[in-house]
Amino acid sequence: MRSQRLLFALTALNLVLLLFILFSSTVPALASTSVSPVLRGRALEIVDDRGRVRASIKLHPAHTFEPTGKRYPETVMLRLIDPNGRPEIKIGASVEGGGLSLVGISDSTQVLLLADSSTSVRLKNRTGQERVIRP
């Protein structure tokens, strides 16, 4: 008799839980149609299926390059990275100006556009030949 009461109580409890789940006001997880006007953060990284960073936007703090003692200001940098981890495109901006770097099949093949204290376009090919164009 005691086990019958226990089974009846468990069945009633299960029924109450089932009704609660069925009639509770849960909302399905759907994408929101409202768009947040601003995305804020310290950095943004886009990764591929293997978790490798393929694009990034980061704010780099001001620092001094130890070997030369040259001081670099705070800089924001956009990098587009190939599957091997090499930045192919870099766009940077600081209080000193901006720059764009396009790298070819090797690091020696590149186009560098700079607009800081002076403006220049630097072209380098695979054989190491370099041409700098200034206004």
N, C-alpha and C positions, 0 to 999 in steps of 0.2 A: 504494500500500500504506500509505503514511504517513497519507493522508487518511482511509482506512478505519479505522485505529486511533483517530484523533482523533474521528471520528463515533461509534465504539463507546464511547469514554470519555465523551463528552458525553451519549450516550443513557443510559449507566449512571449518570452523575451525576444526570441528570434523574429517573431511576427512584428513586434513593435519596432525593432531595429530595421527590418525590411521596409515597413511603412515609412519610417523616418527618412530612410535613404531615397525612397521613391518620390516622396512629396516635399523633400527639403528644397529650398530655393537655391540650389547650386546652379551656377552658370557655366556652360561649357567653355573650355579654354579656346577662344577664338582670337584671331588677330584683331587688335583694336583699330577702328577706322580713324580715330583721332591721331594726329601727328604731333609729336612734341616739337616745338619751334626751335629748340636748341639742344645740341648734344655737347656736353661739357666733360672734360677730362684732362689728364696730364699727357696722355698719349693715345694713339689709335693704331692698332695693328690688324692687318688682314692676313689670315693664315690659310694655307691650302689643306687638302684632305689629310696630309701627313703631319700637320701641325707646324710646318715651316712658315716663318714670316715671309710674306711675298710683297707687302706694302706696309709702310709705316709713316706716321706723322708724329714727330716728337719735338718737344721743346728742350733744347740742350742748354744747361746753365753756362754762364760766363766762366772761362777757365784760362789758365796760362799753360802754353805748350812748353814743357820743361826743357827739352834740348835747345830750343832757340830763345826761350823767354818771351815769346810773342803772346800778347794778350788777345783772346778772342771774346767778343761780346756774346750775350745770350742770343741764341739762334734757333729758329724753328726750321725743321728739315723734313721734307717729303722725300721718301725713297721708294722706288719701284724696283723689286729684287727678282732676279731670275731663279729658276728652280735649283741652281747650284749655290745660292746664297750670295751672289755678287750683285751689288746695287748697279743697275743699268742706267737708271735715271735718278738724278738728285736735283731737287729745287730747294734752295735755302734763302732765308731772309733774316737780316739783323738790322741794327741801327746804322751799320756801316754800308748797307746796300744789299743787293740780291745777286743770286747766281743760278745758273742752270748747267748741269753736267750731263752729257750723253756719252755712254761708253759703248764701244763696239764689241766685236767678238773677243778682243783681248783688252787688258787694261791700258795698253799703249795706244789703242785706237780710240780717240775721244774728241768731243767738241765741248769746249768750255766757254760759256758766255758769262762775263762778269760786269756788274755795274756797281762799283764801290767808289773809292776816291778817284779812280780812272775807269774808263770803259774799254773792254777788249773782248775779242773773240779769238780763242786759241784752238787751232786745228792740229791734230796729231794723227799720223797714220801708223800702220803696223811696222813699218821699217824704221820708225823713230823720227821721221821728218816732221818738223813742226813749223807752223806759220801762225804768227800773231798779227791780228788786224786791230789797229787803233784808229780812232777818228783823227 
